[in-house]
Amino acid sequence: MTIERLDTKTRMSQAVIHGDTIYLAGQVGEPGEPADRQMEQALARVDELLARCGSDRSHLLQVTIWVANMSAHFDEINAVWDAWVPAGAAPARAAGEAKLATPELKVEVIAVAARA
């Protein structure tokens, strides 16, 4: 089985496709934006990458969401998520609090999907 990589740099690829499974690198929004806006931007990047890989959000298998401050941002991030995820097609999901790459980042979304 072949392995396809998209937007590969020295440290990472933005997406890796193995068979019919798509693995996305962590997607973030613009540093300094409010948490809900960063979530919208990260999910838009997930949409873009999935489309480039021949899939879409209805084929998500698993999503991990890292939040810089769960008590401050969890509800607003969930509101964006709930509006974005397709009805009846919610993936397995985990969310946790983590120190992200820079203090200006509030959320990071990591996804695994099937090809459409």
Backbone bond lengths (Angstrom), bond angles and torsions (degrees), N, CA, C in turn:
res aa  C-N    CA-C-N  psi(-1)  N-CA   C-N-CA  omega(-1)  CA-C   N-CA-C  phi
1 M - - - 1.446 - - 1.526 108.91 -
2 T 1.304 116.42 137.72 1.456 119.87 -178.95 1.529 111.07 -84.30
3 I 1.306 113.92 160.26 1.462 121.65 174.75 1.520 106.88 -119.75
4 E 1.334 116.17 125.07 1.468 121.96 177.04 1.522 108.14 -107.43
5 R 1.340 116.23 141.35 1.460 120.96 179.32 1.520 109.10 -127.88
6 L 1.308 116.91 137.49 1.458 122.34 178.52 1.518 109.95 -113.12
7 D 1.327 115.22 138.90 1.468 121.84 175.79 1.531 111.56 52.05
8 T 1.324 115.17 53.18 1.454 121.10 -178.24 1.527 110.60 -81.64
9 K 1.302 115.43 131.63 1.460 123.38 174.67 1.529 107.35 -121.52
10 T 1.290 117.83 -170.50 1.457 121.82 -178.94 1.527 111.60 -60.80
11 R 1.313 117.35 -43.84 1.454 122.23 -171.34 1.520 114.17 -91.29
12 M 1.325 117.53 -29.95 1.468 119.11 -172.58 1.521 112.08 -164.57
13 S 1.326 114.98 166.04 1.463 123.26 170.27 1.519 107.22 -110.99
14 Q 1.319 117.31 148.97 1.468 120.14 177.31 1.525 111.91 -73.10
15 A 1.345 116.21 -29.22 1.465 120.67 177.07 1.516 108.36 -148.95
16 V 1.331 114.75 145.71 1.458 121.73 174.11 1.524 106.66 -131.07
17 I 1.337 115.38 130.26 1.461 120.97 179.36 1.520 107.82 -114.22
18 H 1.325 115.66 125.99 1.458 122.30 176.25 1.523 106.77 -129.28
19 G 1.316 115.79 113.35 1.462 119.16 -174.72 1.519 109.51 63.15
20 D 1.309 116.54 -123.78 1.461 121.16 179.21 1.524 112.50 -105.63
21 T 1.335 116.44 18.28 1.458 120.47 -179.54 1.526 109.84 -112.64
22 I 1.330 115.11 134.54 1.464 123.22 -177.83 1.528 108.10 -114.68
23 Y 1.316 115.92 126.67 1.462 122.09 177.74 1.525 108.04 -113.12
24 L 1.308 117.54 123.70 1.465 121.50 179.47 1.528 110.47 -103.84
25 A 1.324 115.14 141.74 1.456 120.34 171.01 1.525 108.49 -67.90
26 G 1.319 116.51 165.62 1.457 120.60 177.79 1.523 110.98 -61.14
27 Q 1.324 116.09 131.17 1.461 122.12 -179.92 1.524 109.23 -110.09
28 V 1.314 115.17 136.92 1.464 121.33 -178.20 1.526 109.44 -128.89
29 G 1.319 114.93 168.00 1.459 121.34 173.89 1.515 110.04 -96.52
30 E 1.315 115.08 -167.05 1.463 120.96 -179.67 1.527 109.77 -75.83
31 P 1.321 117.58 125.97 1.461 120.34 179.06 1.531 111.36 -55.45
32 G 1.321 115.07 138.56 1.457 120.37 177.72 1.518 114.61 92.14
33 E 1.333 117.77 -18.01 1.468 120.37 176.82 1.533 108.79 -70.88
34 P 1.342 117.52 159.24 1.467 119.64 175.17 1.535 110.78 -60.63
35 A 1.311 117.04 157.23 1.462 121.93 -175.45 1.529 112.79 -57.71
36 D 1.337 117.02 -42.07 1.468 118.22 -178.86 1.524 111.20 -65.91
37 R 1.310 116.98 -37.08 1.471 120.65 177.91 1.528 110.67 -68.69
38 Q 1.326 117.45 -41.33 1.455 119.99 176.22 1.526 111.12 -61.11
39 M 1.332 116.52 -38.62 1.464 120.19 177.94 1.525 110.22 -63.96
40 E 1.331 117.45 -45.00 1.470 120.96 177.77 1.526 110.60 -58.47
41 Q 1.322 117.06 -44.22 1.462 121.54 -178.78 1.529 111.04 -66.64
42 A 1.323 117.38 -42.60 1.468 120.35 179.08 1.525 110.49 -63.06
43 L 1.319 117.30 -42.92 1.460 120.39 179.58 1.526 111.52 -68.16
44 A 1.326 118.24 -33.28 1.469 120.97 174.60 1.530 109.84 -63.75
45 R 1.309 117.50 -37.69 1.467 121.06 177.69 1.530 110.75 -68.84
46 V 1.328 116.86 -36.67 1.459 120.14 174.35 1.531 108.97 -60.89
47 D 1.332 117.18 -46.77 1.473 121.17 178.03 1.526 111.26 -56.17
48 E 1.327 116.65 -46.77 1.473 121.23 -178.25 1.526 111.31 -62.09
49 L 1.319 116.89 -46.79 1.464 120.02 -179.45 1.523 111.40 -65.55
50 L 1.322 117.25 -42.63 1.461 119.37 178.50 1.525 111.23 -60.59
51 A 1.318 116.88 -41.43 1.469 120.27 178.73 1.535 110.42 -61.45
52 R 1.322 116.70 -43.08 1.464 120.79 178.59 1.523 111.86 -63.85
53 C 1.322 116.83 -25.76 1.467 121.80 -179.24 1.531 112.17 -93.95
54 G 1.318 117.59 2.40 1.455 120.44 179.26 1.515 114.10 82.99
55 S 1.325 116.44 35.62 1.455 120.37 -179.09 1.523 110.40 -145.89
56 D 1.328 116.07 -170.66 1.459 121.78 176.92 1.527 108.99 -159.26
57 R 1.303 116.08 176.44 1.471 120.51 -173.77 1.531 113.81 -63.56
58 S 1.321 117.88 -20.98 1.464 118.93 178.33 1.532 111.88 -72.81
59 H 1.332 117.01 -9.02 1.457 121.74 178.97 1.529 112.71 -106.97
60 L 1.333 117.11 12.67 1.465 120.05 176.95 1.519 110.03 -64.08
61 L 1.312 116.05 137.59 1.454 122.09 177.42 1.522 111.39 -102.13
62 Q 1.334 115.35 -43.35 1.459 120.81 -176.69 1.524 109.85 -150.33
63 V 1.314 115.93 140.38 1.460 121.75 176.53 1.523 108.61 -134.12
64 T 1.332 115.00 135.54 1.457 121.52 172.79 1.525 107.32 -116.82
65 I 1.317 116.27 130.34 1.458 121.78 -179.76 1.526 108.30 -118.15
66 W 1.322 115.51 122.01 1.460 121.43 174.84 1.520 107.95 -101.00
67 V 1.312 116.08 130.58 1.461 122.50 -177.34 1.533 107.93 -121.83
68 A 1.315 116.60 131.16 1.461 120.22 -177.90 1.524 112.41 -66.08
69 N 1.339 116.94 -33.69 1.459 120.88 -178.95 1.532 108.21 -145.53
70 M 1.326 116.01 95.11 1.468 121.00 -175.59 1.529 111.95 -59.81
71 S 1.322 118.14 -43.34 1.467 119.44 -176.00 1.527 111.34 -67.07
72 A 1.317 117.71 -29.29 1.468 120.75 -178.42 1.524 113.07 -87.56
73 H 1.345 118.20 -30.79 1.469 119.69 -168.40 1.519 115.99 -123.96
74 F 1.325 119.29 -6.30 1.461 120.37 -171.87 1.526 112.68 -61.55
75 D 1.315 117.98 -44.17 1.471 120.02 -178.11 1.522 112.04 -64.47
76 E 1.335 118.02 -43.59 1.462 119.65 -179.37 1.525 112.00 -68.88
77 I 1.320 116.94 -35.46 1.467 120.32 176.84 1.525 110.04 -67.05
78 N 1.333 116.90 -41.98 1.460 120.29 177.93 1.525 112.10 -63.73
79 A 1.317 118.25 -35.19 1.466 120.50 178.02 1.526 110.49 -62.56
80 V 1.322 117.00 -41.96 1.472 120.80 177.56 1.525 109.31 -66.34
81 W 1.319 117.02 -45.78 1.461 121.69 179.55 1.528 110.66 -57.82
82 D 1.335 116.93 -49.66 1.464 121.35 -176.60 1.528 111.89 -59.53
83 A 1.326 117.46 -35.14 1.468 121.03 178.23 1.528 111.56 -75.46
84 W 1.322 118.14 -23.08 1.465 122.99 -174.13 1.524 113.16 -91.71
85 V 1.328 117.21 -40.86 1.458 120.49 -173.83 1.538 109.64 -71.17
86 P 1.349 117.48 134.22 1.465 120.02 -178.11 1.529 112.17 -65.21
87 A 1.306 116.42 139.16 1.462 121.25 177.89 1.523 109.38 -58.62
88 G 1.322 116.15 131.06 1.450 121.16 178.08 1.522 114.51 78.39
89 A 1.334 118.54 1.02 1.463 121.29 -177.91 1.528 111.62 -127.76
90 A 1.317 117.13 29.47 1.465 119.91 179.86 1.525 109.53 -66.27
91 P 1.339 117.41 130.95 1.463 120.23 178.04 1.523 111.00 -78.34
92 A 1.318 116.57 170.54 1.456 119.80 166.87 1.527 105.66 -61.94
93 R 1.337 117.11 138.38 1.461 118.95 -174.00 1.515 110.72 -142.18
94 A 1.315 114.60 143.26 1.458 121.52 172.09 1.516 107.24 -132.04
95 A 1.324 116.01 149.03 1.461 121.23 176.04 1.520 107.45 -139.60
96 G 1.315 115.08 141.60 1.450 119.30 179.07 1.513 110.66 -152.46
97 E 1.302 115.16 166.04 1.458 120.59 178.96 1.519 109.18 -91.87
98 A 1.333 115.48 135.71 1.464 120.37 -179.50 1.514 110.04 -152.58
99 K 1.297 115.67 149.78 1.455 121.46 171.48 1.529 106.11 -76.19
100 L 1.322 117.58 120.34 1.460 121.94 -176.31 1.534 110.48 -90.51
101 A 1.329 116.52 179.09 1.469 121.96 -171.64 1.523 113.70 -57.09
102 T 1.327 117.08 -36.49 1.465 121.16 176.18 1.519 108.82 -136.67
103 P 1.318 118.57 154.80 1.466 120.57 -179.72 1.536 113.64 -63.37
104 E 1.324 117.08 -20.12 1.474 120.39 -179.16 1.521 112.53 -79.05
105 L 1.330 117.54 -12.47 1.467 120.85 177.63 1.519 109.20 -88.75
106 K 1.334 115.09 135.61 1.457 120.52 -177.71 1.514 113.55 -112.75
107 V 1.356 117.17 -19.01 1.465 120.19 -176.37 1.527 109.99 -152.93
108 E 1.323 115.75 146.42 1.464 122.73 174.50 1.521 107.66 -138.40
109 V 1.342 115.88 136.19 1.464 121.86 -176.24 1.528 108.79 -119.11
110 I 1.320 116.25 125.83 1.461 123.36 178.56 1.525 107.13 -117.54
111 A 1.335 117.57 132.98 1.460 119.75 -174.06 1.522 112.79 -135.94
112 V 1.335 114.14 151.04 1.459 124.06 170.76 1.514 106.09 -126.70
113 A 1.338 116.00 134.14 1.468 120.41 -177.62 1.516 110.63 -139.93
114 A 1.318 115.25 164.50 1.462 121.74 172.42 1.524 108.14 -97.41
115 R 1.315 116.26 151.61 1.476 118.74 172.69 1.515 107.72 -66.43
116 A 1.323 114.88 147.42 1.470 119.89 179.31 1.512 109.60 -72.03
